[in-house]
Amino acid sequence: MLAIVVAKRKCRNKMRGKTVARKNAPTEVSRRKFLAGVAMTGAATAASATGQGKPSAAVEVARPAATRPSTVAAQAELATQSVRAAPGTLPGRPGSDFMVDVLKSLQIDFVFSNPASSCRGIHESIVTYGGNKKPEFITCMHEESAVAMTHGYYKVAGKPAAALCHGTVGLQHAAMAVYNAWCDRAASIVMVGNRMDAATRQPGVPTIHAVQDPGSLIRDFTKWDDNPQSLQHFAESMVRAYKVTMTPPLEPVLMVLDEKLQEDAIESGGRPLVVPRLNNVAPPAGDPNAVREAARLLALAENPVIVVDRVGRTPAGVKHLVELAEALNAPVIDQLGRMNMPNNHPLYQLGGGGLIERADVILGLELTDFWGTVNNSDDSVEMAQVYRPKAGARLISIGMGDLYIRANYQDFERYQQVDIAIGADAETTLPMLTEYIRLAIPADRRAKIAERGDKARKGQAEARQRMLAQAAANAWDASPVSSARLSAEIWQQIKNENWALVSRDSSLSNWPHRLWTFDQHHQFIGGPGGAGIGYGLPAAVGAAFAHREADQRLCVNIQNDGDSMYAPGALWTAAHHKVPMLTIMWNNRAYHQEIMHLQRMANWRQRGIENPHIGTTIRDPYINYAKLAEALGHVGIGPITDPKDLAVAIKRGLDAVKMGEPVLIDVVTQPR
């Protein structure tokens, strides 16, 4: 027999610190009595059915004679038990109010966070004392998403946002996104709540989530961290953190916010708290003698080649790179770490096609991997490695990579010997290098350099036509949709808009960069840096926040399907905070790179390729991303498998985005 016990307890209104007397009308019952009556009726019915030895059937439960409790009674029953009574009110101004003053002085626009107890002091100060404006508290579903949003935000806004994490667990959640920002040379201020004083910690979870040295969790891939022990210490360290993260090489920093420091009242009668003035550091330029020698080699070269990864730190970097390339009429191979150079410029090169092999001088600007640039390493049983440049070719590097390096994580890549290594910010150094090149070019070489430019212009026009023809021939009408067709259909409808791509395009075989015209710095933000999965969707949302603030630009995110499932909650953040963005799923229903890895292993071992789909495909069931997006506040369209349906779907999506709606179109695509 089913036994039901209803526990009774007093109900106190914690908001007012008073016991609430129940004065129900004769026809009213309390919520607990009402539910108990329903439960007992159900129990009696179940017991009766069991006693008859018959199969149980759906039996309608009779409505109790009593009415539901009144609104007042129901509110009393459901009143929160967590709000402290008035006698515990904190006197004076809390320390977290001053922390908000510091954030405002640094013009931090957003604090991306998942709410938690160790951050409750500064959270309340942001939304109440600070008016939830500059900074605005942005609700995230995961700390990894919060940091990834600061990553994407920086690459558009050109300044850091803050992420706020909770203790040990929050910072560990955030760690992968911090590593991505580290590898991508992106400014980000990560803040973590923690309570150092064990004597004032609550037992249980608050103590489990505390840590002796929070910075140690991510110190291998942050540029600087501090654990302030006073409010003045916090002010000075937060200003320093901003300065450090914005000084090349740009990297994330960590600030620990002690709970007690947040929540205790500011001491009265002591020294007045002062927010220091921020003085940004001028990025270092290269040594003039080394730059002059590099200019001489480039000016005398027969086939100079420039390779760039993250030289476009700001719009000025794009301008300086174009001036350098035109001074030499040298091709520029873009590795797409940033928007480095307009892709419709005659000297722009996406792949390079033999340029490295023919070059006699190679200039690498802010390269993450110079070794990989000049060496082919074959992923085969033999692991063959081939040095690509011809004998006698000279190598020059300009970048910050040599000036800041750690030991544990291998983001510095393999060592490449070069002829001239200039440790400096490339963007800052380029004007000097260009001027020295102009002075170093002999008069009898100027015609030869001009001829290189004419040849490049002709070659660029021919390459553009080849790409268009290749796109049309590359499974144009295939179902699922080809990456070339998808990219072409998107471009057809956004090319006359004020648009920005807030995702990488390498997974699509770079078709957007082959077919679209990228000529503004804000139109491309590069990739994740550390290749950590789960970056794409939240970074796109963070970038869209910056675009919304800048000029209401039309944000397009071509989103990998597997990557999106690491952090789908980022869609909710965009919807909740009314960030319009067009997300188009590149849904190949698999982790296809891993399929290729398993196929390679099976081939090496001569085991056939029947099984690589196991553990690598996203099917049985397929994910309906349009329905998922609808549940998270987006307009959902699709899934689309026929390329003939793309134009209408994209038009519908763009119309909704222009009305301020976030939209997701699920497009089922070819594997690559």
VODRENMAR-317938 format. One line per field, with one value per residue (C-alpha): x, y, z. Coordinates in nm, 4 decimals. Each point is the difference from the previous one (the first is absolute). Layout:
<recs>
X <- (X_...) .
Y <- (Y_...) .
Z <- (Z_...) .
</recs>
This chain:
<recs>
X <- (0.0000_0.1265_0.0802_0.0227_0.1398_-0.0487_0.2461_-0.1239_0.2099_-0.0439_0.0198_0.1884_0.0166_0.3748_-0.0351_-0.1459_0.1360_-0.3508_-0.2094_-0.2935_-0.3267_-0.2311_-0.3469_-0.1651_-0.3720_-0.2035_-0.0045_0.3817_0.2673_0.3773_0.2064_0.1407_-0.3439_-0.1315_0.2834_-0.0341_-0.3677_0.0759_0.2770_-0.2184_-0.2787_0.2515_0.1376_-0.3452_-0.0776_0.3290_-0.0591_-0.3509_0.1221_0.2744_-0.2403_-0.2213_0.2961_-0.0803_0.2399_0.0307_-0.1902_-0.0128_-0.2333_-0.1074_0.0710_-0.3018_0.0364_0.0174_-0.2896_0.2264_0.1173_0.3599_0.1780_-0.0302_0.2745_0.1226_0.0096_0.1789_0.2619_0.0588_0.0474_0.2480_0.1904_0.3752_0.1884_0.3372_-0.0431_0.1427_-0.2173_0.0373_0.2128_0.2821_0.0125_0.3558_0.0821_0.1978_0.0997_0.1157_0.3431_-0.1453_-0.1496_0.3528_0.1009_-0.2728_0.1391_0.3334_-0.1619_-0.1840_0.3232_0.1468_-0.3096_-0.0725_-0.3265_-0.0957_0.0547_-0.0806_-0.0871_-0.1940_-0.1336_0.1469_0.0327_0.3687_-0.0823_-0.3279_0.1445_0.1311_-0.2973_-0.2431_0.2131_0.0158_-0.3749_-0.1123_0.2706_0.1385_-0.3406_0.0965_0.1558_0.3647_0.0564_-0.3135_-0.0330_-0.0432_-0.1506_0.1832_-0.0816_0.3611_0.3260_0.1696_-0.2552_0.0560_0.3736_-0.0505_-0.2391_0.2711_0.2316_-0.2340_-0.0898_0.3631_0.0691_-0.2709_-0.0001_0.3783_-0.0251_-0.0611_-0.3232_-0.0086_-0.1072_-0.1070_0.0448_-0.0851_0.2802_0.1732_-0.2775_-0.0731_0.3629_0.0519_-0.3047_0.1511_0.3508_-0.0311_-0.1348_0.2822_0.2493_-0.1596_0.0342_0.3612_0.0906_-0.1917_0.1715_-0.3345_-0.0519_-0.2377_-0.0464_-0.1056_-0.1272_-0.0639_-0.1794_0.1717_0.0058_0.3521_-0.0794_-0.1017_-0.1331_-0.2741_-0.0967_-0.3301_0.0442_-0.0701_-0.0149_0.1389_0.3152_0.0252_-0.0122_0.2715_0.3653_0.3304_0.1503_-0.2637_0.2536_0.1824_-0.2902_0.0702_0.3359_0.1699_-0.2162_-0.0663_0.2326_-0.0483_-0.2169_-0.0504_-0.1965_-0.0651_-0.0297_-0.1437_-0.2207_0.2879_0.2026_-0.2918_-0.0175_0.3698_0.0086_-0.3109_0.1444_0.3269_-0.1886_-0.1616_0.3378_0.1658_-0.2695_0.0057_0.3797_0.1279_0.0138_-0.3626_-0.0978_-0.2671_0.0564_-0.1621_-0.1267_-0.1176_-0.2910_-0.0049_-0.3570_0.0669_0.1508_-0.3105_-0.2501_0.1532_-0.0687_0.2634_0.1900_-0.0863_0.2559_0.2911_0.1962_-0.2256_-0.0190_0.1542_-0.0495_0.3321_0.0037_0.0556_0.3062_0.0200_0.3432_0.1185_0.0663_0.3701_0.1401_0.2902_0.3650_0.0782_0.3240_-0.1667_-0.2952_0.2368_0.1802_-0.3327_-0.1017_0.3228_-0.0560_-0.3590_0.0862_0.2610_-0.2061_-0.1101_-0.3040_-0.0842_-0.3019_-0.1844_-0.1877_-0.2385_-0.2076_-0.1026_0.1570_-0.3418_-0.0295_-0.1907_-0.1229_0.3343_0.1738_-0.1964_0.0976_0.3685_0.0122_-0.1460_0.2604_0.2815_-0.1248_-0.0389_0.3487_0.1396_-0.2845_0.0460_-0.2763_-0.1519_-0.1020_-0.2777_-0.0262_-0.3295_0.0817_-0.1605_-0.1352_0.3492_-0.0455_-0.2882_-0.0441_-0.0827_0.3449_0.2131_0.2817_-0.2224_0.0524_-0.2074_0.1887_0.3332_0.0255_0.3784_0.0964_0.1976_0.1988_0.0913_0.0756_0.3519_-0.1062_-0.2928_-0.1322_-0.2201_-0.2156_-0.1489_0.0111_-0.1162_0.1810_0.2936_0.1278_-0.3292_0.0025_0.3267_-0.0182_-0.2354_-0.0672_-0.1895_-0.2472_0.0978_0.1686_0.3352_-0.0729_0.2062_0.1181_0.1135_0.1543_-0.1781_0.2151_0.2726_0.3649_0.1295_-0.3412_0.0114_-0.2574_-0.1046_-0.2426_-0.1652_-0.2331_-0.0566_0.0246_0.3667_-0.0606_-0.2534_0.0182_-0.0872_0.1304_-0.2915_-0.2603_0.1464_-0.1783_0.3395_0.0281_0.3289_0.3154_0.0833_0.3411_-0.0131_0.2530_-0.1468_-0.2308_-0.1525_-0.1865_-0.2565_-0.3624_-0.0268_-0.2809_0.2091_0.3158_-0.1453_0.0117_0.3722_0.0657_-0.1923_0.1878_0.3367_-0.0988_-0.0880_0.3390_0.1834_-0.1463_0.2647_-0.1142_0.0744_-0.2390_-0.3089_-0.1149_0.0352_-0.2092_-0.2683_-0.0102_-0.0653_-0.3042_-0.1430_0.0412_-0.1707_-0.3010_-0.0500_0.0421_-0.2484_-0.2737_0.0581_-0.0013_-0.3336_-0.1569_0.1428_-0.1515_-0.3440_0.0169_0.1169_-0.2863_-0.2533_0.1507_0.0450_-0.3221_-0.2080_-0.3344_0.0979_-0.2063_0.1170_0.1202_0.3601_0.2065_0.0628_-0.3732_-0.0823_0.2680_-0.1108_-0.3672_0.0826_0.2238_-0.2636_-0.2301_0.2410_0.2489_-0.1834_-0.0548_0.2199_0.1029_0.2549_0.0946_0.0346_0.1323_0.2995_-0.0377_0.2791_-0.2440_-0.1800_0.3228_0.0191_-0.2790_-0.1107_0.3529_0.0046_-0.3361_-0.0732_0.1713_0.1648_0.1266_-0.0833_0.1804_-0.3238_-0.1186_0.2071_0.1225_0.2081_-0.0231_0.0280_0.3782_0.0290_-0.2366_-0.2120_-0.3456_-0.2889_0.1467_-0.2095_-0.3493_0.0835_0.2822_-0.2432_-0.2474_0.2727_0.1012_-0.3651_-0.0249_0.2851_-0.1519_-0.3341_0.1674_0.2122_-0.2319_-0.2824_0.1932_-0.1557_0.1790_0.0288_0.1213_0.0620_-0.0059_0.1489_-0.2534_0.2235_0.1545_-0.3438_-0.1029_0.2811_-0.1661_-0.3548_-0.1016_0.1730_-0.3076_-0.2122_0.2387_-0.0365_-0.3784_-0.0292_0.2172_-0.1563_0.3103_-0.1046_0.2147_-0.0456_0.1402_0.0146_0.0786_0.2666_-0.1511_0.1926_-0.1396_0.3423_0.3345_0.1295_0.3642_-0.0031_-0.1600_0.2973_0.2412_-0.1639_0.0008_0.3707_0.0665_-0.2034_0.1877_0.3382_-0.1072_-0.1689_-0.3297_-0.2403_-0.2021_-0.3369_0.0141_0.1323_-0.3562_-0.0275_0.0469_0.0511_-0.3399_-0.2892_-0.2968_-0.2539_-0.1503_0.0869_-0.0112_-0.2671_0.1884_-0.2930_-0.2172_0.2846_0.0427_-0.3727_0.0110_0.2816_-0.1825_0.1055_-0.1913_0.0726_0.0023_0.0685_0.1446_0.0803_0.1468_-0.0866_0.2200_-0.2942_-0.1627_0.2952_-0.0806_-0.3494_0.1200_0.2865_-0.2313_-0.2455_0.2807_0.1474_-0.3397_-0.0437_0.3512_-0.0678_-0.3027_0.2290_-0.0516_0.2726_-0.0444_0.1398_-0.0247_0.0831_0.1704_0.0979_0.3302_0.2617_0.2840_0.2484) .
Y <- (0.0000_0.3432_0.2091_0.3752_0.2235_0.3718_0.1910_0.3222_0.2954_0.3640_0.2403_0.3209_0.2978_0.0487_0.3163_0.1805_-0.2095_-0.0661_-0.3091_0.0015_-0.1129_-0.1938_0.1494_-0.2100_0.0205_-0.3069_-0.1241_0.0305_-0.2545_0.0332_-0.1108_-0.2958_-0.1201_0.0384_-0.2126_-0.2513_-0.0430_-0.0660_-0.2439_-0.1952_-0.0250_-0.1377_-0.2424_-0.1328_-0.0526_-0.1828_-0.2223_-0.0854_-0.0958_-0.2155_-0.1756_-0.1080_-0.1646_0.1699_0.1825_0.3649_0.2411_0.3753_0.1239_0.3614_0.1418_0.1711_0.3717_0.0778_0.1982_0.2686_0.2864_0.0937_0.2264_0.3729_0.1946_0.1414_-0.3442_-0.1507_0.2757_-0.0603_-0.3705_0.0649_0.2899_-0.0341_-0.1280_0.1468_0.3742_0.1234_0.1898_0.3737_-0.0215_-0.1461_0.2966_0.0993_0.3513_0.2275_-0.0320_-0.3465_-0.0503_-0.1348_0.3439_0.1364_-0.2905_0.1083_0.3545_-0.1420_-0.1955_0.3121_0.2012_-0.2543_0.0243_-0.3715_-0.0342_-0.3581_-0.2582_-0.3448_-0.2427_-0.2941_0.1157_-0.1567_0.0570_0.0959_0.2900_0.1073_0.3194_0.1456_-0.1409_0.1943_0.3134_-0.0172_-0.0317_0.2330_0.2481_0.0163_0.0035_-0.3049_0.2258_0.0192_-0.2586_-0.1976_-0.3463_-0.2520_-0.3318_-0.3019_-0.3687_-0.1095_0.1635_-0.1316_0.1956_0.3093_0.0096_-0.0883_0.2947_0.2338_-0.1545_0.0743_0.3399_0.1150_-0.0899_0.2409_0.2687_0.0188_0.0144_-0.2600_-0.1035_-0.1873_-0.3534_-0.0796_-0.3591_-0.1889_-0.1488_-0.3238_-0.1481_0.3134_0.0644_-0.3608_0.0277_0.3144_-0.1389_-0.1217_0.3356_0.1787_-0.2207_0.0843_0.3718_-0.0544_-0.1737_0.2601_0.3013_0.1397_0.2423_-0.1208_0.0810_-0.3118_0.0553_-0.2785_0.0086_-0.1712_0.0115_-0.0262_0.0140_-0.3530_0.1281_0.1977_-0.2583_-0.1820_-0.3774_-0.2395_0.1270_0.3526_-0.1575_-0.2631_0.2817_0.2049_-0.0237_0.1035_0.1332_0.0569_0.1242_-0.3328_-0.1600_0.1983_0.1683_-0.1914_0.1834_0.3412_0.2952_0.1231_-0.0643_0.1516_-0.0637_0.3426_0.0178_0.3506_0.2249_0.2339_-0.3049_-0.1032_0.3408_0.0046_-0.3613_0.0295_0.3010_-0.1901_-0.3044_0.2127_0.1455_-0.3425_-0.1672_0.2867_0.0092_-0.2214_-0.2909_0.0281_-0.2820_-0.0724_0.1039_-0.1188_0.2010_-0.1713_0.1694_-0.1034_-0.0493_0.1777_0.2937_0.0165_-0.0217_0.1863_0.3697_0.2466_0.1132_0.3532_0.2426_-0.1643_0.1142_0.0955_-0.2589_0.1124_-0.1444_0.0393_0.1507_-0.2480_0.0587_-0.2429_-0.1177_0.0935_-0.3297_-0.0668_0.0643_-0.1920_0.0915_0.2494_-0.1711_-0.3409_0.1520_0.1771_-0.3272_-0.1769_0.2819_-0.0379_-0.3730_0.0551_0.2896_-0.2082_-0.3211_-0.1410_-0.1793_0.1304_-0.1538_0.1299_-0.2418_0.1361_-0.1478_0.2628_0.3199_0.1696_0.0730_0.3204_0.1631_0.1815_-0.3353_-0.0668_0.3402_-0.0451_-0.3482_0.1224_0.2780_-0.2494_-0.2430_0.2755_0.1363_-0.3384_-0.1225_-0.3210_-0.2599_-0.0319_-0.3479_0.0333_-0.2642_0.1554_0.0563_0.3429_0.2223_0.0875_0.1259_0.0553_-0.3231_0.1912_0.1617_-0.1227_-0.1035_-0.2069_-0.3771_-0.2528_-0.3221_0.1063_-0.2604_-0.0459_0.3501_-0.1295_-0.2340_0.2805_0.2704_0.1224_0.2092_-0.0929_0.2522_-0.1436_0.2465_-0.1081_-0.3636_-0.2568_-0.2777_0.1052_-0.3593_-0.1265_0.2803_-0.1071_-0.3760_-0.2684_-0.2677_-0.2940_-0.1815_-0.3408_-0.3130_0.1446_0.3455_0.1564_0.3587_0.2203_0.3473_0.2043_0.3090_-0.0262_-0.0091_0.3370_0.1519_0.2494_-0.0001_0.3052_0.0018_0.2970_-0.0675_-0.0219_-0.3774_0.0022_0.2519_-0.1980_-0.3766_-0.2637_-0.3533_-0.2365_0.0566_-0.0321_0.2884_0.1419_-0.2801_-0.1436_0.2061_0.1498_0.1514_0.3285_0.2508_0.3045_-0.0239_0.3289_-0.0176_0.2766_0.0752_-0.0433_0.2521_0.2669_-0.0922_-0.0073_0.3772_0.0060_-0.3099_0.1403_0.3295_-0.1765_-0.2197_0.3027_0.1501_-0.3275_-0.0845_0.0722_0.2101_-0.2810_-0.2348_0.2207_-0.1195_-0.3619_0.0651_0.1778_-0.2986_-0.2277_0.2112_-0.0200_-0.3766_-0.0266_0.2027_-0.2205_-0.3160_0.1125_0.0631_-0.3396_-0.1726_0.1602_-0.1374_-0.3457_0.0020_0.0951_-0.2749_-0.2500_0.0953_-0.0547_-0.3372_-0.1150_-0.1981_0.3128_-0.1817_-0.2781_-0.0981_0.0346_0.3518_0.0687_0.2563_0.1914_0.0281_0.1017_0.2704_0.1317_0.0173_0.1912_0.2456_0.0709_0.1381_0.1781_0.1598_0.3336_0.0032_0.1300_-0.3549_-0.1831_-0.3678_-0.0939_-0.3514_-0.1626_-0.1580_-0.2574_-0.2891_0.1103_-0.0269_0.3815_0.0503_0.3318_0.1345_-0.1331_0.1509_0.2958_0.3380_0.0680_0.3579_0.1318_-0.0962_-0.0788_-0.2514_-0.2938_-0.1050_-0.3105_-0.3276_-0.1288_0.0047_-0.3148_-0.2036_-0.0750_-0.1269_0.2004_0.3372_0.0746_0.0770_0.2044_0.1877_0.0921_0.1276_0.2040_0.1487_0.0763_0.1968_0.2202_0.0392_0.0963_0.2716_0.1232_0.0404_-0.2566_-0.2087_-0.3110_-0.2898_-0.3343_-0.3083_-0.3133_-0.2482_-0.3496_-0.2485_-0.1939_0.3170_0.1476_-0.2857_0.0800_0.3316_0.0222_0.2220_0.2898_0.0168_0.0784_0.2788_0.1625_-0.0252_0.1181_0.3053_0.0753_-0.0418_-0.0440_-0.2503_-0.2399_-0.3423_-0.2439_-0.3544_-0.1757_-0.3308_-0.2954_-0.2182_-0.1144_0.0869_-0.0478_0.0762_-0.2897_-0.2233_0.0747_-0.0781_-0.3394_-0.0681_0.0783_-0.2360_-0.2760_0.0477_-0.0165_-0.3201_-0.1409_-0.0583_0.1590_0.3136_-0.1440_0.1058_0.3592_0.1315_-0.1589_0.2645_0.2793_0.0596_0.2001_-0.2123_-0.2446_0.2427_0.2960_0.3286_0.2442_0.3245_0.2141_-0.1448_0.0347_0.3638_0.0655_-0.1398_0.2447_0.3059_0.0099_-0.0079_-0.3534_-0.0895_-0.3412_-0.2545_0.0713_-0.2715_0.1312_0.2918_0.1404_0.0880_0.2019_0.3374_0.0193_-0.1155_0.2501_0.2823_-0.0880_-0.0157_0.3347_0.1681_-0.1251_0.1088_0.3489_0.0079_-0.0703_-0.3770_-0.2635_-0.2664_-0.3483_-0.1799_-0.3698_-0.0992_-0.3637_0.0022_-0.2096_-0.1186_0.2701) .
Z <- (0.0000_-0.0903_0.3050_-0.0318_0.2689_-0.0185_0.2155_0.1513_0.0933_0.0755_-0.2889_0.0622_-0.2269_-0.0151_-0.2042_0.3016_0.2843_0.1393_0.0494_-0.2399_0.1626_-0.2271_-0.0030_-0.2614_-0.0706_0.1048_-0.3597_-0.0404_0.0753_0.0094_-0.2977_0.1922_0.1158_-0.3529_-0.1422_0.2846_-0.0801_-0.3653_0.0918_0.2463_-0.2581_-0.2512_0.2586_0.0833_-0.3673_-0.0541_0.3039_-0.1188_-0.3457_0.1455_0.2350_-0.2889_-0.1711_-0.3305_-0.2326_0.0932_-0.2213_-0.0368_0.2721_0.0212_0.3440_0.1522_0.0575_0.3735_0.1401_0.1377_-0.2213_-0.0731_0.2491_-0.0499_-0.1750_0.3311_0.1595_-0.2988_0.0022_0.3698_-0.0661_-0.2815_0.1602_-0.0396_0.3019_-0.1004_0.0504_0.3294_0.2435_0.0548_0.3204_-0.2135_-0.2364_-0.0963_0.1182_-0.2279_-0.3629_-0.1130_-0.1490_-0.3228_-0.0712_-0.0178_-0.2229_-0.2415_0.0110_-0.1155_-0.2846_-0.1119_0.0025_-0.2444_-0.2218_0.0244_-0.1921_0.0858_0.2721_-0.1425_0.2785_0.1318_0.3399_0.3134_0.3744_0.0036_-0.2332_0.1590_0.1436_-0.3237_-0.1935_0.2183_-0.0217_-0.3807_-0.0441_0.2822_0.0945_-0.3532_-0.1666_-0.2094_-0.2607_-0.1004_0.1230_-0.0750_0.1530_-0.2832_0.1068_-0.1406_0.0299_0.0519_0.1075_-0.3136_-0.2000_0.2136_-0.0735_-0.3679_-0.0260_0.1310_-0.2614_-0.2899_0.1448_0.0155_-0.3627_-0.1130_0.2696_0.0306_0.3795_0.2703_0.1636_0.3308_0.0856_0.3557_0.1225_0.3173_0.2059_-0.0872_-0.2110_-0.1999_-0.0833_-0.1054_-0.2251_-0.1509_-0.0460_-0.3605_-0.1162_0.1834_-0.1837_-0.3344_0.0759_0.1062_-0.3256_-0.2024_0.1613_0.1165_0.2881_0.2715_0.3687_0.1894_0.3548_0.2502_0.3336_0.2935_0.3818_0.1382_0.3720_0.1006_0.3323_-0.1769_-0.2612_0.0164_0.0331_-0.2838_-0.3560_0.0650_0.1434_-0.2737_-0.2560_0.1723_-0.0977_0.1533_-0.3234_-0.2708_-0.2517_0.0017_-0.1862_-0.3174_0.0648_-0.2818_-0.2525_0.1487_-0.0234_0.3571_0.3052_0.3428_0.3197_0.1582_0.3780_0.0265_-0.2089_-0.0818_-0.1008_-0.2239_-0.1679_-0.0811_-0.1158_-0.2177_-0.1804_-0.0367_-0.1317_-0.2708_-0.0904_-0.0132_-0.2103_-0.2517_-0.0385_-0.2843_0.0074_0.1011_0.2366_0.2634_0.3619_0.3241_0.2962_0.3199_0.1785_0.3641_0.1242_0.3280_-0.1856_-0.2175_0.2832_0.2945_0.0388_-0.1106_0.3076_0.1022_0.1308_-0.1774_-0.3008_-0.2897_-0.2769_-0.3276_-0.3479_-0.1854_-0.3469_-0.2814_-0.2169_-0.2892_-0.1102_-0.3486_-0.1832_-0.0614_-0.3477_-0.1471_0.0420_-0.2803_-0.1028_-0.0284_-0.1864_-0.2393_-0.0798_-0.0573_-0.2348_-0.1963_-0.0545_-0.1093_-0.2317_-0.1830_-0.0166_-0.3347_0.1456_0.3469_0.1750_0.3057_0.2279_0.2647_0.2799_0.2593_-0.1284_-0.0278_0.3713_-0.0816_-0.3234_-0.0120_-0.0418_-0.3197_-0.1395_0.0856_-0.1524_-0.3288_-0.0126_0.0622_-0.2645_-0.2587_0.0704_-0.1063_-0.2214_0.1980_0.0423_0.3473_0.1184_0.2578_0.2740_0.1192_0.3656_-0.0405_-0.2736_-0.1238_-0.3562_-0.2436_-0.1929_-0.3201_-0.0036_-0.2938_0.2348_0.2289_0.0026_0.1912_-0.0607_-0.1395_-0.2773_-0.0323_0.1171_0.2996_-0.2254_-0.2440_0.2577_0.0661_0.3038_0.2262_0.2517_0.2764_0.1930_0.3359_-0.1019_0.2510_-0.1841_-0.2178_-0.0047_-0.1399_-0.2562_-0.1594_0.0592_-0.1243_0.2601_-0.1433_0.2273_-0.1306_0.1294_-0.1083_0.1548_-0.2804_0.0553_-0.2873_0.0203_-0.2660_-0.0794_-0.2595_0.0975_0.1141_0.0741_0.2882_0.2800_0.2040_0.2917_0.1681_0.2890_0.3726_0.0233_0.1024_0.2780_0.2022_0.0262_0.2605_0.0507_0.0502_-0.2706_-0.3493_-0.1713_-0.1039_-0.2594_-0.1323_-0.0127_-0.3390_-0.0620_-0.1911_-0.1297_0.1749_0.3027_0.1123_0.3300_-0.0392_-0.0731_-0.3762_-0.0434_0.1743_-0.1914_-0.3527_-0.0735_0.0834_-0.2107_-0.2968_0.0121_0.0158_-0.2969_-0.2121_0.0782_-0.0672_-0.3427_-0.2671_-0.2946_-0.2446_0.1827_-0.0008_-0.3440_0.1089_0.3123_-0.2061_-0.2345_0.2984_0.0843_-0.3525_0.0016_0.3400_-0.1134_-0.3031_0.2033_0.2644_-0.2549_-0.1597_0.3400_0.0851_-0.3166_0.0705_0.3488_-0.1308_-0.2605_0.2601_0.2324_-0.2776_-0.0863_0.3593_0.0650_-0.0632_-0.0023_0.2386_0.3004_0.2745_-0.0774_-0.1019_0.1915_-0.3246_-0.0762_0.3569_-0.0007_-0.3392_0.1028_0.3190_-0.1856_-0.2610_0.2698_0.2355_-0.2402_-0.0027_0.3774_0.2824_0.0870_0.2111_0.0156_0.3676_-0.0590_-0.1613_-0.3433_-0.0095_0.0521_-0.3170_-0.2008_0.0270_-0.2540_0.1527_-0.0459_-0.3545_-0.1011_0.2283_0.0129_0.3365_-0.0051_0.3492_0.3210_0.1847_-0.2604_0.1268_0.3450_-0.0698_0.1879_0.3562_0.0277_0.2077_-0.2196_0.3068_-0.0966_0.1421_-0.0951_-0.3074_0.1245_0.3127_-0.1748_-0.2767_0.2594_0.1690_-0.3342_-0.0744_0.3257_-0.1233_-0.3470_0.1545_0.2042_-0.2913_-0.2940_0.0047_-0.2499_-0.1505_0.1703_-0.1793_0.1841_-0.2075_0.2844_0.0151_0.1346_0.2392_0.1397_0.0697_0.2285_0.2419_0.0845_-0.1389_0.2909_-0.1751_-0.2225_0.3051_0.1025_-0.3427_0.0151_0.3604_-0.0575_-0.3382_-0.2131_-0.3652_-0.1873_-0.2904_0.0858_-0.2905_0.1028_-0.2004_0.1000_-0.1382_0.2790_0.1121_0.1488_-0.3498_0.0712_0.2455_-0.2645_-0.2233_0.2851_0.0551_-0.3729_-0.0061_0.2917_-0.1646_-0.3278_0.1713_0.1720_-0.3125_0.1791_-0.2472_0.0590_0.1029_0.3661_0.0254_0.0328_0.3460_0.2671_-0.2522_-0.1585_0.1430_-0.0995_0.1441_0.0774_-0.2181_0.1890_-0.1146_0.0527_-0.1105_0.2779_0.2478_-0.0972_0.0359_0.3526_0.0754_-0.1317_-0.3654_-0.3231_-0.1207_-0.3707_-0.1509_-0.0189_-0.3657_-0.2210_-0.3484_-0.1157_-0.1953_0.3338_0.1255_-0.1555_0.1490_0.3420_0.0105_-0.1097_0.2755_0.2535_-0.1013_0.0185_0.3570_0.1025_-0.1342_0.2304_0.2952_0.0257_0.0368_-0.2685_-0.0594_-0.3355_0.0114_-0.3274_-0.0473_-0.1878_-0.1706_0.2272_-0.1127) .
</recs>
